[in-house]
């Protein structure tokens, strides 16, 4: 199985960026946890103040709650990669229902960082398709600049690849701008549109 990764930014108390990677090897799942601090001094102060073992314990408890919420969000989750306009685009499908709700994350973010709390609640009531855009999370990059227009074309191509003719869209931050471009460039695939802070 490919490595499954969660990246998040810790904004309260000690400030750091954490990457948690899961890798399946020989029937076991291995976890690697990286924490990136702004300076060695911040790292030393954090370890002295909070204790490395206590901080890790708290983060593992939070991770357990997050993964538990995902499991309880309507059961199964399908994930995969689609060849889209020269990139390998990562997507997840949660929940059940007719017209899917497509979630598009913010700039520099992933499915987990933008929708980790919201996705399980949405998937209880409907089918949710969450995507990661060019050079974000598990999706590959391509030569040339990233743009909202290109992201919109990539999402529309993903829908075609998955055989989805129409969907509702929710985009957060830069994802809000992307969903507006989807409506402009591909109106035939749009049911309802929810741009948040776009």
N, C-alpha and C positions, 0 to 999 in steps of 0.2 A: 504494500500500500504506500502511496505517497505520504510525505510528511504533512501533517495538519498543523497550522500555525495560528496563534492568536497574538496580536500586537496591541498593546494598550499603553496609554500615558497615565501615570499616577500623578494627580494634580493637587491632592491634599496632603499635608504633612510633608514627608520627604518627597521631592519631585524627581521622577525618573521615568524612563521608557522601558517597558518589559516586553520580551518576546518569549512566548511559551510554545515549544514545538513538541508534537507527539509523533512518534515513528513506530510503526508496527514491524517487529522483527521476530521471526520464529515463534509466532503465536503469543508474543508478549508485546505490551506497549511501553515504550520508553519515553520519558519526559525530560526535556532540557529546558532550563529556565535561565534567561539572560536578563540582567538589569543594567541599563546604561544611565549613568549619572553625568551631570554636566562637568564635574571636576572630581579629582581624587579626594579633595577635602570634603566635599558633600558626601561621598561614599563613606569615608571614615567617620564623619559626624553621625551619619544615619546608623551605622553599625553600633557605635558607642551608645547612642540615644535609645534605639529601639531593640537592639539585639538581633543579630542575623537570624537566629532560629525562630524567634517570636514573629518577626516580619514574614519569614517564609511560611510559617504556620498560618498566619492570617491570610496571606495570598492564596495558599492552597485551599483554605476554606471558601474564599470568594470564588475561586475557579470551580470548586465542586458545586456551589450554588448555581453558577452560570451554566455549567454543563447539564446539571439536573433540570434546570428550566428549559433548556433546549430539548432534552429528551421528553419532557412532559408536554411539549407544544404540539400535541396531535399525533404523536407516534413517530413514524418513520421520516427520515430525511434522505433525499436523493441528492447527490452532488456529482459534478463532472466538469469536463473541459470541452469547449467547442471551438473548432477552427473558424475564426471570424476575422475577415479582412486582414489576414496576415498575422494575427495574434492567436494565442491559446487562451481563451477566455474562461475563467472559473465561474461556476454558478452553483446555487443550491436551490432545491425545491422542498418546501415544507408545507404540511397541512393538506387539506382536500378542498375541492370546490371547482366551479366551472371557470369563471373568468379570473385569471390570476392577478395578484397585486405584485408589481415589480418594484423592488426596493433598490435605490441607487445611492450609494454612500457619498460622503463628502470627500474633498480633496485631501490626499495623503492618508486616507483612512481605508478601512476594510469593512466587510459585512459585520464583523464582531464589534468593531469600535464605534460604528455609527448606529447599529441596530441590535446590539446584543441584548438589551433590556426589552425592546419593543417587539422584536421578531416572534418570540414565543407567544406573546399575547395575540398578535395578528393571526398566527398560524392556527390558533384554536378555532377560528371562525371561517377561514378561507385558505385557498392555496396561495402560497407566497413564493415568488421567484426572486431570490437575492443574487446580485451580480457583483463582480469585482472588475473595475474598469482597467484599461490599459495601464501597465506598470504599477498596479496597486495589488497588494495582497498576493494571491497566487496566480494572477494573470500576467502573462509575459508582456514585454515591451516590443516596440517596433522602431525602425528608423523614422525620424521626423518628429515634429512637435505633437504634443497631445492638445486637443481642442474639444470644446463642448460639442461642436458639430460632428467631429469624428467619433466621440463617445456615443452620441445619439445614433449615428449610423451603425456602430458596433452593436448597440443594444437591439436595434431593429433587426440586424442580421442574426443575432442570437435567437430572437423570437422566431424568425423564419426557420432557422436550423432546428428548433425544438417543436415546430409545427403549431405555434401559437399565433392565431390570427389577430387577436385583440386582447388588450390588457389594461388594467388601471395602473397608474404610476405614482410612486411617492419618492421624491428625491430630497436629500438633506444637503444644505450648503451648496457646494459645487454640483452635487447631484441634482439640486433644484434647478440649476441652470441647464443641466443636461436634459431633464425631463421637459423643460420648455422647448429645447431644440428638437426633441423627439416629436412634440406636438406640431412644430413648424415644418419639419422636414419629412415626417412620417405620420400625418394625421390619421391615416387609415387604420393604424394599430392602436390608437388611443381611445380608451373609454373615459375614465375620469383621471384628472391630473391634480396632484398635491405637491407643489413645490414648497419646501420649508427652508427659510433663510437662504433662498437662492439668489 
